[in-house]
Amino acid sequence: MKIIILLGLAAFGVYGQRVEIRVDAASTLGPYKTMYAYFGYDEPNYTYMKDGKKLIAELQALSPVPVEIRAHHLLVTGDGTPALKWGSTNAYTEDAGGKPVYDWTIVDRIFDTYIQVKARPFVEIGFMPEALSTNPRPYVVNWPAKDGGTGWSYPPKDYHKWAELVRQWVLHSVARYGKAEVEQWSWELWNEPDISYWRGTPEEYNKLYDYTSDAVKRALPTARVGGPGTTGAGSTKAAAFLKQFLEHCARGTNAATGKAGAPLDFISYHAKGSPKVVSGHVQMGLNKEMVDVERGMETINEFAQFRGLPIVLSEADPEGCAACSARTYPQNLYRNGLIYPSYTAAAYSNIFKLQDRYHTNMKGMLTWAFEFEGQPYFDGFRTLATNGVDKPVLNFFRMAGMMKGDRVKVESAGGVALDKILASGVREAADIDGMATRADREMAVLVWNYHDDELAAAPAAVRVALNGIPKSAGRVLVQHYRIDDEHSNAYTVWKQMGSPQQPTPEQYARLEAAGQLQLLGSPEWREPQDGKLALDFTLPRHGVSLIRLTW
């Protein structure tokens, strides 16, 4: 058996809290789902560029299962020129006589990049091609200009042409990648139709869903189709949109078939936090993201026939705008440093807790962060890498990818209860808590030292008390990985270099190495006693570690 332990760390000095975290490997809570293995971004044309291809390969390499990748603008009209919050594929145009012209060249280039490394698309069906839009101009987004294009966000002028576009896309995908592969994809209609991404009514979205889901199923009856990808259900408007959509899928009149209801293979909605600047420092809003998750589960549980369906949080992040640089939005300064991975660890665990409480089938926590080609180093975008250099948050996902099997019971003297996080976040004592997994010949424990306020604090003295190691395991090999100021942190190294915007080849190589997940020290052999082992360490604020035990 192997054991893996994920722990949080961040500063050195006088100890703060002293916390014992007890792990009972014999008490199983349920399967460990690879919810971390979902990623997405606005700009699809970055996918096949130099640093985009590099990052896609790294994302797949961190996961034992195919990562699923969602991108906006896959049906948008244009020549494929990327820009912040924009992209295009020119998949659909019409000739002078109004006859559809399909061109999958750019879409294929995007999906090929995923498939070549054994990742797969989480297909977002959208947005509206210019030739199909009921209000096509202005069309092109010139973000952040307030007068940017909106033509891509309107309903189609011909639902049958839209449906045929979707059907042809699925047929083309099957022909190119094979039926067995495409059966594993999720086809999600649109993005956040409860706000300005959709300038039709909820009823028009339902109609679009009817035509879309019917087209997908006609092309590939075994395909998985779902939605609606609304904003956080903590919003009354978003919750109402999600509920009316589920009502329609359950028993509404299908606009495409005339029958009752619509096929629904998974349900998607979003969950976002709300950071702000308080007294000169960033204060995160973990409670808002968790309330979004909870309210969505409550809404879904109102429909008995949908309670067992997979749920994908097709965007789940500390806030809403990946392309909003910290230069303009100082509340986003958290993105380069340690609070981002520690926040994500806490959110990850609490989503599992909410799943257990509401008995839902949570499938994915999709991180809406990728990379931006040609932007300054560490410019405060919500990204996983900057100019090909991995940021600390990416190492959290590497750690999560090393956990597997079943989740087991964890009790922490320093944990903040789920109800308190839902009510007010982590604003008093730090949340020093954990989650754990066990598989054949291995076990994993995730522990973090998180606080909503990005302020320095003394490290905690932590004891992880493990129980349930097989007594036949006479010796275990302990490996301790860490994310802190000195480990797995290219941002700290970059600042130590003087924050170069044109690093030398030697500097770049050092930054690349610093961005990888690193061991704290040499592996060591330990001897459990009667199936028990205690591990003592300091747990700095806003850091993350992984202790791996194998035997």
N, C-alpha and C positions, 0 to 999 in steps of 0.2 A: 504493500500500500504506500502511496505518496501523500504528503500533506502540502498544501500551499496556503500561505497566510498573507493577506493584504492589509497593510498597516499604514496609518497616516502620520506624517512628521513635518516640522517646519522651523524651529528656532532653537538655539542652544542657550544655556544659562541656568539660572536658578529654576528648580522644578516648580510647576504650578500644581495642578491636580494630580492626585495619585489614584489610578483607576485600575480595577481588575476586570478583565473581560473573560468570561467563562464560555468555553466551547464544548458542547456535548456531541461528539461525533456519532453517538448511538441514537440520537433523537432526530428523526428526519421530518422536515417540514414540507417537502415537495421537490419537484425537479428544478434544477438550475437551468433556466432558459437563457439562451445567448441573446438577451435583449439589447446588448451593447452593439451588436453587429449590423447596425443600420446607420447610414450617413446620407447627407443630402446637401444641396446648394442651388442657388439661383441660376448660375451661369454655366449652362451645359457645354459651351464651347471651350471652357478651360480644361475639360476632361482629357482631351487628347493632346494637350500642349505639354511641353517638357516637364514642368514641375507637377502638372496634373497627373500625367501618366506615372510619375515616380510615386506620388502619394497614393493613387489607386492601388498600386502594387503593394505598398506598405500596409494599407488598410487590410487587404486580403491576407497578407502574411501574418498579421497579428491574431487571426481568428481561425479556429479549427473547422468552422463551417463557412460557407460562402457568405460574405458580407453583401448586403442589399443596399443599392445606391439609388436615391431619388433625385431627380433634377427637374426644375421648372423649364418652361419654354420649348418643350420637345416638338410641338407642332406650330411654332411661331414662324411667320413669314420673314425671310431675310437671307442675307448671304453668309451667315455664320460668323460675322464680326462680333467678338465678345465685348461686353461693357459691364460695369457694376449693375447688378440686379437685372440683367438683360441677356438674351441669347436668342438664337434662331437656327432653324434647320432647313427651311423652305420645303418641307415635306409635301405641302399641298399648294398648288396654284391652279389656275384655270386658263384654258386657251381662249382665243378671241370669241369662240362660240359658246363659252361657258362650260366646256367639257373638263372634268377633273384631270389634272396632271400630277402624278405621284412621283416623288423623288426622295428615296431613302438614303441618299449618299451620306449626309451628315449624321442622321440618326444612326446609321450603321457604324460610322466612325466612333460615335460615342459608346454604343453598346459593345462594339468589338473590343474597345479598351477594357471594359469590365470583364467580358467573357474570356479574353486572352489570359487573365490572371486567375480565372475561376471565381470571380465575383459575379453578381447578377444584378440586372436592373430591377428596382422597385418602380414600376412604370407609372409616372404621373401623366395622365392623358390630358394634355392642354398645352398651350392655350389656343384661342380661336385663330385659324389662318385668316389673313386679311381678306381673301376672296370669299370667305364664308360669313364674315362678321356682318351683323345687322347695322353696325355703326362703325365702319372701319377706320375713319380718320379723325384725329391723328392716331397713328399706329405705333410708331417706335418710341420706346421709353428713353427719355434723356434724363435719367436720375442724377442728382436729386432735384432737378427742376420741377416745379409744381405743375407746369403745363405739359408734362410728358404725355406720351401717347396712351390711349385707353382702348383702341380698337380691338385689341386682342382679348379683352375682358367681357365682350358682349356675346349674347346667344347667337346661334347660327341662323342665317336666313333660310336655310334649307336643312331640316333635321335628317332627311334621307341622305343627302350628300355627306353630312357629318358622320352618320352611321356607316356609310360605305367607306369613308376614310379610315375609321377605326377598324372595320373588318379587314380592309386591305393591309393595315399595319400588322394586325395579328397574323394574318396569312403569310405576310412577308417574313415575319419573325420566325414562324414555324419552318418556313422553307430554308431560312438562313441558318438557324441554330438548332433545329430539330424539335419535334413535339415534346420529347421527354424533358428537354431544358425549359421550354416556354411554359410547360405545365407548372413549373416551380416559381414562376414569376407572379407578382401581385400587380394587377392593373387597377389603379386608383384614379377616379375621375376628379380632375381639377385640384385646386388649392384654395383653401379658405374662402369658400363661396358665400360666407356670411358677411364678408367685408368687400372692399373695392376690387378684389381679384375677380369678382363676378358681378356684373352690372345688370343682371337679370333678376327676376324675382325668385323666391324659394321654389315656387311652383314650376318655373322655367328650368331651374336646376334639376328638379325631379324628372321633368320631361327629358332633359338631356341625359340624365342617368338611365332612364328607361331605354332610350335609343342606343346609348353606349353599351350598356350591359348586354342588351340583346345582340348587338353587333359582335361583341367579344365572344359570346357563347355560340353564335352561329359559325364563327370562324374556328373556334376551338372549344367544344362543349365542356372540357375539363379545366379550362382556364379559371383562375381566381380573379374575381372582380369585386370592388368595394369602394367605399368612400365614407363620409363626404369630405374629410380633411379640413374640418372647420377649425377656427381659432379656439383658444382655451375655453372649455365648458364652464369655467368659473364666471364667465360673462353670461348674463341673462340672455342676451341676443344669440350668442353662439349655442347655448344650451337649447334654446327654443328651435334653432335651425336644425341641430342634430336630432332633436325629438321628432320634429315634423318629417324629417327625412326617413327616420326609422318607421314612423307611422305609415309613410307611403310605401316603403319596401315591404311592410308587413301585410297591408290590406288595401292600399290605394289602387286606383285604376291605372294600369300600365299603358302609357301613351303609345308605345311601340307595338304591343301585342294585344291590347284590349282586355287582357286577363287581370286578375287581382294580384297585386304585389309585384316585386321585382327581385331578381337574384341578388343575393348579398352573401359573399364568402368571407369577408372581413370588414371590420369597422375601423375607421381612422378619424382621429382628431388631434389637436395640438395642445401643448402645455408649455407655458413660458413663465419665467420668473420676472422680477422687476427691480433691478439694481438702481441705486441712486447715490448721489454724493451727500454725505452727512458730516458736518463739522470737518470738512477737508479730507475725508476718506470715503472709499466706496463701501456701501452697505448693500449686500445682496438681498434678494427676495425669494428665498427658497419656498416659503409658505405659499406664495401665489402659484408657483408651478405645481406644487402638490395638491392644492385645492382644484386646479384645473383638471388634474388627473382624477381626483376623487369624484368631482361632479360629473365628469363624462361617464365614469363607471356607474354612478347612481342612475343616470339617464338610460344607459343601455340596459340596466337590470330591470327597468320598467317593462321590458319586452321579453317575456319568457322564452320565445323562440330564438332570441338572439344572444342569450346569456352565455352560451358556450362558444360563440364565434371568436376567432382570433381578433385581438385589438392591437392596432399599431399606432403609437403616438408618432405620427409621421413628421412631426417636428417637436422636439422636447429639449429646451435650452434655457439658460439663465435669463435671456431676454429675446427680443424679437428681430433685431436687424443686424445680420452678419456683416453687411457692407458699411455699417455706420462706424467709422474710425473713432478711436478714442481722442484723436486730435479735435474733433468736433463735438463728441459726446463723452465727456470725462467720466461718466458713470461706467463706461466700458473699459476702463483701465485695468480691470481684473483679468483681461483676456490673455495677457502675456505670461502671467505669473502663476503662483501656487494655488490661489483661491479657486481658479477654474477647475483643476482636477479634483480638489477636495470637495467642492460643491457637487461636482458630477458624481463622485462616489456616494455622497450622502443622498442625493436624489435617486440614484440607481437602487440603493437599498430600500428606500422608502416606497418606491414604486412596487417592489416585490411585496412589501408589507401591505400596501393598499390592495394589491391583487389578492392576497390571502384573505384580507378582511371582507372584500366584496365577492369573493369566489368567482373572479373573472379569468379570462384566458388572455392575459397580457402577453403579447408576442414580441413587440419591439419598442425600444426607446431610441428614436432616430435623432441623431445629433446633426443639427443643421449648421455644419461648418466644414469648409474644405480648404481651398487656397486661392489666392488672387495673383495672377501672373503680373509681373512688372510693377508691383507696389513696393513701397519702402519696407525695409526689414522691421519687424516688430512694430507695425504702425497701429496696432490696436484694433485690427479687424477680428471678428470672431472666426478664426481659422485654426486648423490643426497643424499647419506648417506655414512658414514664411520663406519665400525664395528657395524652397527645397530643404529648409532646415526645420526639423520637427520641434513643435512647442511642447511644454511640459504636459499639457492636457492629453496629448496623444499617448503618452506613456500610461495614463490610467487605463486606456482601452487595451493596451498590451497586457497589463496586469489582469484585467477582467477576462481576457482571452485565455488566460492560464487556469481559470477556474472551470470545473465541470462536475457532472454527476448530480447528486441531490443536495439541496440546501439542508443544513443542520442547525440545531438550536444554538443561539448565541445570547448571552445575557451580559450586559455591561453596566457597571456601577456609574459610568459617566455618560450614558446615552440620554438623549432628549427624546421623550416619548413622542410617538407619531401624532397623537392628538394635540400636543403642545406645538409641534412643528406646523400642523395645519392651522392652528389658531394664530401663532405669532412668529413662526420661524425659529431661528437660533439667535436670540438677542441677549440672553443672560449668560449662563455658563455654556462653555463649548459643548458640542455634540461629539463625544468620543465613544463611538459605538462600532458595531461590526456585523458582518454577515459571513457565513461559512458554507463550504460545500464539501462533499465527500464522494469519491468515486472508487473504483477498484484500485487498491494500492495507492491511493492518494486522497488528500483532503485539502481544503483551501479555506482561509479565513480573511475576510476583508474588513479592515479597521481604519477609521479616519478620525482626525482631530479637526472638526469643522466649526467655523463661526461665521455668521453673516457679515460681521464687520472685518474689513481687511486692516487689522491693527496688529502690531507686534504683541506677543504674549509669551510668557515662560512656557517651556515645553512641559508636557505631562509625563509623569513616571507611570509606565503602563506594565502590567503583568497580564499576559495571555495565558490562561490556564486551560490546557487541552486535556480532555478526557475521552477515552474511547479508542485510543490507538491500540491495534491488536497486540496482545501480549507476546505474540510470536515475533514482533518487530523488536529485536534486541537493540539495534542502533538505527538512528534516523539521520539522514543528511539534511542539514539546515542551510538554505540559501536565502539571503536577505537582500531584496531589491528595494530601492528607495527613490522617491521623487522629493527633493527638497532644494534648498538654495545651492547645494554643492553636488547634487547627483541628478542625472536625467533632466537637466535644465539648461538648455542652450541660451535662454534669455539672460541668465546670470552671467554666463561666459561672454556673451555678446557685450553686455554692459561693462564687464571687466576689460574688454578690448578697447573701450572707448566708443562703443556704439557705431562701428563702421558701416556705412551704406555701400561701400565697395570693398568688401574684405578681400585680402590677398588669398591666393590658393591655399596657403598654409592655414590662414585663419578660417577659411571656409571648411576645410577638412576637420579642424578642431570643433567648429560649430556643429557639423554633421554628427560627429562622434558624441558630443555633449547632448544632442537631441535624442539619443537612443536610451533605452531602459538600462540602468546600471546597477550593479551590485554594490551594497554598502561596504562589504568586506569579503574575505575569503569564505567559502562554504566550510561548515564544520559538522562533525559527527557528534550527536547527542544520544544519551541512553535514557529512554522512558522508564519510569518505575511504575509497575502495575497498570500499564496502559495510560499513564499520565505524564505530562511534560509541561513545565512552566518556562515561559520565555519572558525575560525582562529587558526593557529598552526604554529610551526616551522617545516621546511622541510629540514632536514640535507642532505648533499651530500651522494648519493649512499645508501640510505635506502629506505624502502618501508613500507607503512601503508595501512590499510583497515579501513575505517569508514563505519559502517553499520547503517542505519536509518530504523526503522520499525514503523508502526502504524496500 
